[in-house]
Amino acid sequence: MRKVSGASVAMVMAIAVYFTLFWGYEALRVLTSPTYGLDDVWRSQYVFGIGSYFKLQPMALMKLAAFFGALKLVVALTCAIHLVDRLRSVAGGKANGDVLEGGLILVVAISMAAAAPAVWTQNGELLREQVLNLLLAAVAVALCLVERNYTRRAVHPAIAAALPQGEAFSPLR
């Protein structure tokens, strides 16, 4: 079971690096642009889609774009904090996965909000980008759960002894 835990830690760290680099770059691009990234039409289509749904004026569109940029920066910083925490745990200590899980909840919320206009306009290319982010977040959360289950069994042997080993649980028996 230790090899599964090591592989899951490596995969979670790789996903955290992805969100740190790509979403951090996207957030810095949006927040340093004078129009908050609205000049790049391809990457800001979800802002225009949400803005048209709520009938937002141009200044409100800029505020919405800045809001999404700030949220992406928060996700990137959260993943960077998790990476630093993971590297600190190599030297000694214990990594806390709750920080990453909070960031992944933001990833899911942002991706769902950005995927809605792509579904409304039937734009498959934009939807594909959001589905990739959702899948990476889902894999990372699943691996965090595997790791948490492994550490719980390793730390508390009484819990591991109480769980059934050979038979599967069936409420219909």
N, C-alpha and C positions, 0 to 999 in steps of 0.2 A: 504494500500500500504506500510505502514511502516514495516509490518512483512515480506513482500517480500524483502525489502531492507535489513533488518537484516539477513535474511537467505542467501541472496546473498553475504553479507559481510563475513559471517561465512564460506561460501563455498570458496570464493576467498582466504580467509586467510588459509584455509586448503590446498588448491592447492599450495599456496605460501610456506607453511611449507613443503609440499612434495618435491617441486623443491629445496628448500633450503637444506633439509637433504640429499636426494638421489643424486642430481646432485652435491652438495657440496662434499659429500663423494667420488663420482666417480671422480671428478676433483682432489681432494687431492690424491687419489690413483694413478691417472695417472701422476700427476706432481711430486710425490715423488718417483715414480718407476725409476730405472736406465734406463729402456728401454721405458719409458713413457707409460706404460700400455700394451705394445705389447706382453708381456710374458703371459698375460691372453687372450688366443685365442678367447674365447667366446665373451668377452666384446669388443674386438678390431676387430671383423670381418668387421665392416663397414670401418675401416681404411684400412684394407687389400683390401677390395672391391674397394674403391675409388683409392687406390694406384695401383691396377692392371689395372683399367680402364685408368689411366693416365700414366701407365708404370713408376712408381716411384721407385727409387733406395732405399736401406735400410735407408740411412741417411735422405732422403726426407720423408720416411714413419715415421720416428721418429719425424721429424718436424711437419708433419701433425697430428700425435697423440698428440703432445704437443699443437698444435693450438686448437684442439678440446677440450683438457683438460682445456686450458685457457678460451675458450668460455663457457664451462660448469661452470667454477668458476665464471665468470662474471654473468651468469644467477643466480647462487646460491646467490651471493652477492646482486644482484638486488632484488631478492625475499626477502632476509633478510632485506634490506633497506625498502622495502614496509611493512614488518611486523612491524618494529620499528616505521615507520610512522603511521601505523594503530593503534598501541598501544599508540602512542603520541596523536592521535586524540581522544582517549577515555578520556584522561585527559583534553582535550580542544584543539581546533584547527580543522583543516580540512586535511584529508588525500588526497594525490595526487596519482591518479591511473595511471598517465602517466608513472611513473617509472616502474610499474609492466607490463604495456602494452609493453614497450620497451623490457623488459626481455622476455615476451611471444613471441614477434616477433623473438627473437633469438632462443627460443625453437622450433618454427615452422621451422626456417631455418636449424637448426642442425638436427632436426628429419627428415626433408625431405631429407637432404643430407645423413643421415645414413640409411634411408629407401630405397634409390635407389639401393645400392648393394644387399639388401635383396630381392628386386623385381627381379633384374637381375639374381641372383642365385636361385630364387624360394625357399627361405628359410622362411617359415611361422613363425617360432619361433622368428627370429630376427625382422621380420616385425611386429609381435604382440607387441613387446616392444616399437617400434617407434610409432605405432598407438595409444597406450595408452598415450604416451606423447602428441601426437597431439590432442587427444580427451580432455585431461585435459586442455591443452592450449586453445582449442576452447570453452570449458565450462567457463573457467575463463574470456576470452574476452567477451563472451556473457553476463556474469553476471556483468562485469565492465560496459558494455553498458546499462544494465538495471539500475544499480546504478547511472550512469551518467544522464540518462533520468529522473530518480526520483529526483535527486538533482536539475536538471535544472528546472523542473516543480515547485519544492518547492521554489527555490530561485527567479524565475521569474514568477510571477502569470500571467503576460500579455501573456507570451508564452502559458501557460496552457489554458488561456481563448480563444486564437486564434485557438487552435486545435479543430477539430470537436469531439464532445463527443458521439453522438448517431449513426451517420451514418459513414459508411466506405467510404474511398475515392475510386472512380472509374473513370478513365479517359474516359470511353466509354459512359458516360451519356450525 
